Amino acid sequence: MNLAIVKGSAVCTVKYPGTEGIKLLVVQPVNKHLEPIGGLVVAADSVRAGIGDTVLVLREGSGARQVLENEFACVISVVIGIVDSVKLDG
């Protein structure tokens, strides 16, 4: 799982069968200090996250399909939680 910040959404006029109705979010992966790392990622939204939310993203296809309860969904990344706070020890 990775931390990310929701930057926007992706709209598709045509989707792969089985992915209809799944909201797609554009997220920016961040490190433990909430600083951007890497490029933007498109992830399926399973928790109704919004722009500016800090979220947990699962980036593994089999797990993503399990979360979406769709074994045929063509999905690699899925938002699985909205983060309320991050606390670091030390």
Backbone as CSV, one residue per row, in Angstrom:
resi,resn,N_x,N_y,N_z,CA_x,CA_y,CA_z,C_x,C_y,C_z
1,MET,0.844,-1.182,0.000,0.000,0.000,0.000,0.883,1.236,0.000
2,ASN,0.373,2.266,-0.627,1.087,3.529,-0.716,0.171,4.677,-0.312
3,LEU,0.779,5.732,0.237,0.039,6.966,0.476,-0.007,7.756,-0.820
4,ALA,-1.100,8.467,-1.043,-1.227,9.324,-2.218,-2.205,10.444,-1.902
5,ILE,-2.164,11.488,-2.717,-3.109,12.598,-2.601,-3.910,12.657,-3.891
6,VAL,-5.232,12.748,-3.755,-6.106,12.797,-4.922,-5.965,14.159,-5.588
7,LYS,-5.631,14.144,-6.886,-5.435,15.365,-7.661,-6.599,15.657,-8.595
8,GLY,-7.369,14.634,-8.954,-8.469,14.839,-9.892,-9.129,13.524,-10.243
9,SER,-9.897,13.536,-11.307,-10.566,12.319,-11.750,-10.325,12.126,-13.242
10,ALA,-10.503,10.912,-13.691,-10.378,10.586,-15.110,-11.751,10.167,-15.606
11,VAL,-12.139,10.682,-16.761,-13.435,10.361,-17.350,-13.194,9.627,-18.655
12,CYS,-13.833,8.484,-18.798,-13.684,7.675,-20.006,-15.047,7.513,-20.674
13,THR,-15.097,7.770,-21.975,-16.365,7.590,-22.689,-16.613,6.121,-22.988
14,VAL,-15.548,5.343,-23.079,-15.654,3.898,-23.307,-14.773,3.211,-22.280
15,LYS,-15.317,2.173,-21.619,-14.552,1.433,-20.623,-14.558,-0.046,-20.972
16,TYR,-13.542,-0.736,-20.503,-13.449,-2.179,-20.663,-14.643,-2.824,-19.971
17,PRO,-15.246,-3.863,-20.564,-16.383,-4.526,-19.922,-16.056,-4.955,-18.489
18,GLY,-16.955,-4.679,-17.585,-16.754,-5.015,-16.178,-16.249,-3.853,-15.349
19,THR,-15.847,-2.777,-16.011,-15.370,-1.616,-15.259,-16.350,-0.446,-15.334
20,GLU,-17.490,-0.658,-15.968,-18.499,0.399,-16.023,-18.948,0.743,-14.608
21,GLY,-19.145,2.013,-14.347,-19.622,2.450,-13.035,-18.535,2.613,-11.991
22,ILE,-17.304,2.291,-12.327,-16.197,2.460,-11.381,-15.580,3.839,-11.602
23,LYS,-15.594,4.665,-10.552,-15.013,6.009,-10.626,-13.497,5.893,-10.646
24,LEU,-12.850,6.670,-11.504,-11.397,6.664,-11.604,-10.832,7.970,-11.064
25,LEU,-9.830,7.860,-10.207,-9.182,9.024,-9.617,-7.740,9.132,-10.097
26,VAL,-7.263,10.348,-10.247,-5.851,10.601,-10.541,-5.201,10.952,-9.202
27,VAL,-4.205,10.154,-8.803,-3.570,10.352,-7.497,-2.071,10.565,-7.653
28,GLN,-1.500,11.334,-6.725,-0.067,11.592,-6.678,0.523,10.812,-5.512
29,PRO,1.339,9.781,-5.767,1.986,9.078,-4.658,2.858,10.039,-3.854
30,VAL,2.886,9.843,-2.533,3.680,10.685,-1.641,4.462,9.808,-0.667
31,ASN,5.527,10.384,-0.086,6.303,9.655,0.918,5.681,9.870,2.301
32,LYS,6.379,9.399,3.329,5.827,9.499,4.684,5.706,10.937,5.187
33,HIS,6.368,11.870,4.506,6.261,13.288,4.868,5.255,14.011,3.965
34,LEU,4.513,13.223,3.185,3.495,13.719,2.240,4.096,14.574,1.124
35,GLU,5.353,14.274,0.763,6.019,14.935,-0.353,5.848,14.075,-1.604
36,PRO,5.562,14.678,-2.754,5.331,13.909,-3.981,6.530,13.037,-4.370
37,ILE,6.231,11.818,-4.801,7.251,10.915,-5.339,6.675,10.262,-6.592
38,GLY,7.472,10.153,-7.616,7.018,9.492,-8.832,5.954,10.278,-9.571
39,GLY,5.393,9.622,-10.591,4.381,10.251,-11.423,2.972,9.984,-10.944
40,LEU,2.027,10.614,-11.610,0.614,10.430,-11.280,0.162,9.025,-11.647
41,VAL,-0.846,8.528,-10.920,-1.384,7.191,-11.119,-2.906,7.296,-11.200
42,VAL,-3.509,6.492,-12.073,-4.966,6.402,-12.120,-5.374,5.190,-11.282
43,ALA,-6.311,5.384,-10.353,-6.753,4.310,-9.465,-8.275,4.287,-9.380
44,ALA,-8.823,3.088,-9.311,-10.262,2.937,-9.106,-10.595,3.387,-7.684
45,ASP,-11.728,4.025,-7.510,-12.135,4.542,-6.198,-13.151,3.609,-5.562
46,SER,-12.795,3.043,-4.404,-13.735,2.170,-3.695,-14.268,2.807,-2.420
47,VAL,-13.849,4.062,-2.126,-14.221,4.682,-0.846,-14.816,6.084,-0.987
48,ARG,-15.101,6.508,-2.201,-15.675,7.831,-2.460,-14.763,8.973,-1.997
49,ALA,-13.497,8.869,-2.365,-12.528,9.916,-2.030,-12.733,11.119,-2.944
50,GLY,-12.235,12.269,-2.504,-12.376,13.490,-3.283,-11.046,14.195,-3.460
51,ILE,-11.040,15.201,-4.312,-9.828,15.968,-4.584,-9.279,16.546,-3.280
52,GLY,-7.971,16.379,-3.077,-7.306,16.871,-1.881,-7.201,15.846,-0.765
53,ASP,-7.971,14.764,-0.838,-7.904,13.735,0.201,-6.574,12.995,0.138
54,THR,-6.033,12.658,1.302,-4.895,11.756,1.392,-5.481,10.356,1.494
55,VAL,-4.991,9.451,0.655,-5.603,8.123,0.557,-4.555,7.023,0.606
56,LEU,-5.024,5.806,0.878,-4.209,4.608,0.769,-4.530,3.961,-0.567
57,VAL,-3.496,3.638,-1.339,-3.687,3.029,-2.649,-3.032,1.652,-2.654
58,LEU,-3.809,0.659,-3.031,-3.302,-0.698,-3.211,-2.939,-0.832,-4.685
59,ARG,-1.669,-1.154,-4.976,-1.208,-1.245,-6.363,-0.827,-2.687,-6.671
60,GLU,-1.836,-3.529,-6.747,-1.628,-4.946,-7.033,-2.935,-5.464,-7.623
61,GLY,-2.891,-5.964,-8.839,-4.092,-6.308,-9.590,-5.043,-7.279,-8.914
62,SER,-4.525,-8.376,-8.369,-5.404,-9.369,-7.747,-6.129,-8.778,-6.539
63,GLY,-5.409,-8.057,-5.708,-6.024,-7.402,-4.547,-7.043,-6.359,-4.961
64,ALA,-6.723,-5.596,-6.016,-7.648,-4.572,-6.508,-8.948,-5.208,-6.973
65,ARG,-8.847,-6.316,-7.693,-10.059,-7.007,-8.166,-10.875,-7.556,-7.000
66,GLN,-10.210,-8.007,-5.943,-10.922,-8.497,-4.758,-11.671,-7.369,-4.065
67,VAL,-11.018,-6.216,-3.934,-11.661,-5.055,-3.305,-12.897,-4.650,-4.092
68,LEU,-12.788,-4.653,-5.422,-13.907,-4.259,-6.283,-14.927,-5.382,-6.461
69,GLU,-14.609,-6.565,-5.919,-15.478,-7.743,-6.042,-15.818,-8.034,-7.499
70,ASN,-14.780,-7.983,-8.350,-14.945,-8.222,-9.777,-13.678,-8.893,-10.289
71,GLU,-13.711,-10.212,-10.443,-12.513,-10.950,-10.834,-12.063,-10.673,-12.264
72,PHE,-12.924,-10.033,-13.058,-12.580,-9.753,-14.448,-12.218,-8.285,-14.696
73,ALA,-12.267,-7.444,-13.664,-11.955,-6.023,-13.836,-10.491,-5.857,-14.242
74,CYS,-10.258,-5.028,-15.216,-8.916,-4.749,-15.723,-8.345,-3.577,-14.917
75,VAL,-8.002,-3.836,-13.643,-7.596,-2.788,-12.709,-6.331,-3.228,-11.984
76,ILE,-5.387,-2.299,-11.836,-4.164,-2.582,-11.082,-4.141,-1.809,-9.763
77,SER,-4.628,-0.561,-9.776,-4.576,0.291,-8.584,-5.979,0.634,-8.110
78,VAL,-6.167,0.597,-6.783,-7.461,0.928,-6.203,-7.254,1.699,-4.902
79,VAL,-8.064,2.731,-4.702,-8.050,3.490,-3.451,-8.855,2.680,-2.433
80,ILE,-8.208,2.342,-1.294,-8.872,1.502,-0.311,-9.135,2.190,1.025
81,GLY,-8.698,3.434,1.174,-8.949,4.131,2.425,-8.643,5.612,2.325
82,ILE,-9.366,6.395,3.116,-9.095,7.822,3.242,-8.347,8.013,4.559
83,VAL,-7.186,8.662,4.505,-6.323,8.828,5.667,-6.746,10.065,6.447
84,ASP,-7.007,9.878,7.739,-7.364,11.001,8.601,-6.138,11.736,9.099
85,SER,-5.087,10.986,9.434,-3.850,11.620,9.908,-2.692,10.644,9.735
86,VAL,-1.493,11.213,9.738,-0.271,10.412,9.677,0.593,10.844,10.843
87,LYS,1.012,9.881,11.662,1.845,10.170,12.826,3.128,9.364,12.708
88,LEU,4.253,10.049,12.795,5.551,9.386,12.717,6.212,9.416,14.083
89,ASP,6.744,8.277,14.518,7.510,8.223,15.763,8.955,8.584,15.469
90,GLY,9.538,9.421,16.347,10.958,9.767,16.198,11.194,10.913,15.382
